[in-house]
Amino acid sequence: IHYLMDYRGMTYQEARKLIMGNGNSNVTTFPSLPGKGSPGSCSLPGFPSLPTAQWRQTAGQFLNYCKNILWTDGGAEAREFLSGRGIDDSSIKAAGLGWNDRDTYDSRERWGLPAVVKDNGKQAKLYLPRGLVIPCFADDSGEAKDHHIPQDDWKDQVARLRIRRPKPKEGEQRYHLVAGSSLEPMSWGLDHD
């Protein structure tokens, strides 16, 4: 349930309903993958392969904002980190990397995600932590792929955003996957002729 809430942007009730079905059973079973027939195969039906157009557009706006910050004094820490790992400016630009200079809490609805009500009755926000913003893009076929998309098309093609925290707090993971991101496999450099 936490996976579905954290990575698919579902509410608790939506995740529970998907897993438990109509509630007549305490045992959860998933159908076999089409054409696979093996007993251990499973899928979670109904998940789109890519985020909604609204999510992709809002993610693109956020990414463009972060890309601009990366090349200001506020992005010096990130550029130094990348340079220290042998990543030059042209590679940074080609990959579409950005820098979120502060923890941000945005409206889930603005990103096209369902509203989530926390235990205290307040609306949950979409968390965008401070850190290096690492996008994954989709090509015109809808498949997640690497960064070989013309820069002007990025705002509508962002499929996934991960943010690498520079100094995660105890109990936090280094990489944060932005809720609503696609979890489709991505390839890097496999489309070279």
NORDA-V253386 format. One record per residue. N is the residue number from 1. RES is the residue in one letter. PSI is psi in whole degrees, 0 to 359 (999 if undefined). Layout:
n	res	psi
N	RES	PSI
N	RES	PSI
//
This chain:
n	res	psi
1	I	316
2	H	321
3	Y	310
4	L	323
5	M	314
6	D	317
7	Y	345
8	R	359
9	G	24
10	M	156
11	T	167
12	Y	315
13	Q	319
14	E	316
15	A	317
16	R	317
17	K	320
18	L	317
19	I	315
20	M	349
21	G	227
22	N	0
23	G	7
24	N	0
25	S	146
26	N	354
27	V	130
28	T	127
29	T	149
30	F	146
31	P	156
32	S	153
33	L	143
34	P	131
35	G	1
36	K	324
37	G	347
38	S	143
39	P	328
40	G	354
41	S	141
42	C	162
43	S	162
44	L	101
45	P	152
46	G	357
47	F	129
48	P	153
49	S	334
50	L	157
51	P	167
52	T	162
53	A	322
54	Q	317
55	W	313
56	R	321
57	Q	315
58	T	321
59	A	321
60	G	320
61	Q	315
62	F	315
63	L	315
64	N	319
65	Y	313
66	C	325
67	K	321
68	N	319
69	I	323
70	L	328
71	W	14
72	T	179
73	D	328
74	G	342
75	G	6
76	A	320
77	E	316
78	A	317
79	R	322
80	E	318
81	F	312
82	L	317
83	S	320
84	G	343
85	R	14
86	G	16
87	I	114
88	D	172
89	D	319
90	S	325
91	S	322
92	I	314
93	K	319
94	A	325
95	A	348
96	G	27
97	L	154
98	G	177
99	W	120
100	N	114
101	D	359
102	R	155
103	D	134
104	T	142
105	Y	116
106	D	165
107	S	129
108	R	325
109	E	324
110	R	331
111	W	1
112	G	19
113	L	152
114	P	150
115	A	145
116	V	129
117	V	125
118	K	171
119	D	330
120	N	3
121	G	355
122	K	156
123	Q	132
124	A	147
125	K	163
126	L	122
127	Y	126
128	L	95
129	P	161
130	R	134
131	G	185
132	L	122
133	V	121
134	I	108
135	P	160
136	C	137
137	F	162
138	A	143
139	D	183
140	D	338
141	S	351
142	G	0
143	E	138
144	A	139
145	K	186
146	D	198
147	H	13
148	H	53
149	I	135
150	P	140
151	Q	322
152	D	338
153	D	354
154	W	322
155	K	332
156	D	357
157	Q	2
158	V	126
159	A	334
160	R	143
161	L	126
162	R	146
163	I	122
164	R	112
165	R	135
166	P	323
167	K	83
168	P	146
169	K	162
170	E	131
171	G	349
172	E	147
173	Q	153
174	R	317
175	Y	131
176	H	124
177	L	122
178	V	130
179	A	138
180	G	350
181	S	149
182	S	145
183	L	16
184	E	145
185	P	146
186	M	157
187	S	148
188	W	116
189	G	16
190	L	356
191	D	20
192	H	141
193	D	999
//
